Amino acid sequence: MGDKMLKLLPFVLLAISSVQQVSAAKNDPNTLSAKVAAKVMMEILHQPYNEHAYSDADANTNTNVDPDSNSDSYYSYHYRGPPQPSASAGGLQQKLASHGKYYFGACADPNTLNIASNVNVLKSDFGCVTPENSMKWDATEPNRGQFNFGNADQLVNWATSNGKMWDVCNEIFEENGSLRQSVFARVLGESFVTVAFQAARKTDPKAVLYINDYNLDSVNAKVNGMVSLVNRVNQANPGTIDGIGTQMHLQSGQGSTAQAVLTALAAANVKEIAITELDIVQAPVNDYTQVVNACLNTPKCVGVTVWGVSDTNSWRASSNPLLFDGQYRPKAAYNAIISAL
Ligand SMILES: *[C@@H]1O[C@H](CO)[C@@H](O)[C@H](O)[C@H]1NC(C)=O
């Protein structure tokens, strides 16, 4: 391991372990607290706890349509549990689970958990929540060495499921399938992916570890780059990456290519794949059902997460891309999915 690698490892791992701690289910007595987890990782590396480096300029490389564009985040958490008793019979979660899938999820954070109508829909229709922003790097460590898990803790407190799905690497690819410029790629090259996954595995052996990206919306260079990288990593070190997530922030009409994409991703050497941030401009019925059916028809696809409940809280609010309108009423696409399921 070179000097540069040694120097970088601590902050890669600190980021991972920092996030890991917040994710810990509160009712799991075996879970390490955030700081303890970070310290353990540092000790493993024989590095002082505070010796990590991170600069906004280094990580803020996003330029494309991307909900994380200002977040500087390569790590985020998803929660996954068995079908939730709290989801109503006949709701999205219950319907999708009846086909053997794990979850129909939505993103959430304290800002939307404060809205009663939103919470009602989360309870009736969704079995999984993904932190929208609260576990991104800029939220958990706004300044070097200054940690804030307040919003993340609120979300975890709200969530009741214990199963976890962890995005270890998020949005690391260029559109042409090569690795994006980042402090990780620049200094460590491709090996940062393996380093990050191995550290995540060590920190939380039970978590399902994902690599996740956007614009994997046709069988394009980025999809091929993703599949190739995952296969290289898992061939060299079997079982390193558990799953591939495709965000699916779609335009109208792109639902038609969802099946081809899922088939291509599922052909990679991974145990599972998932749709992680689905929303579709103007929420066309056809596109939404095509995407959900594509997951149903792909054995490795374990679940679908939509990027919000109501249009009014969407990062793309002006394009009304979600399943519930501004008054939290189900839209046509919602009804079509329920019928399809
Ligand atoms: C891929 O795209 C990036 C960003 O535009 C560029 O810097 C890089 O040179 C491209 N790589 C190849 C192999 O074309």
The ligand as an SDF file (V2000), in Angstrom:
LIG
                    3D

 14 14  0  0  0  0  0  0  0  0999 V2000
  -14.9580   10.1490  -20.4750 C   0  0  0  0  0  0  0  0  0  0  0  0
  -15.5940   11.3670  -20.1510 O   0  0  0  0  0  0  0  0  0  0  0  0
  -14.8120   12.2130  -19.3230 C   0  0  0  0  0  0  0  0  0  0  0  0
  -15.6810   13.4080  -18.9550 C   0  0  0  0  0  0  0  0  0  0  0  0
  -16.1970   14.0180  -20.0850 O   0  0  0  0  0  0  0  0  0  0  0  0
  -13.5170   12.5800  -20.0060 C   0  0  0  0  0  0  0  0  0  0  0  0
  -12.7420   13.3910  -19.1610 O   0  0  0  0  0  0  0  0  0  0  0  0
  -12.7660   11.3100  -20.3490 C   0  0  0  0  0  0  0  0  0  0  0  0
  -11.6070   11.6410  -21.0820 O   0  0  0  0  0  0  0  0  0  0  0  0
  -13.6310   10.3810  -21.1690 C   0  0  0  0  0  0  0  0  0  0  0  0
  -12.9360    9.1280  -21.3440 N   0  0  0  0  0  0  0  0  0  0  0  0
  -12.9100    8.4970  -22.4940 C   0  0  0  0  0  0  0  0  0  0  0  0
  -12.1700    7.2030  -22.5050 C   0  0  0  0  0  0  0  0  0  0  0  0
  -13.4170    8.9350  -23.5150 O   0  0  0  0  0  0  0  0  0  0  0  0
  1  2  1  0
  1 10  1  0
  2  3  1  0
  3  4  1  0
  3  6  1  0
  4  5  1  0
  6  7  1  0
  6  8  1  0
  8  9  1  0
  8 10  1  0
 10 11  1  0
 11 12  1  0
 12 13  1  0
 12 14  2  0
M  END
$$$$
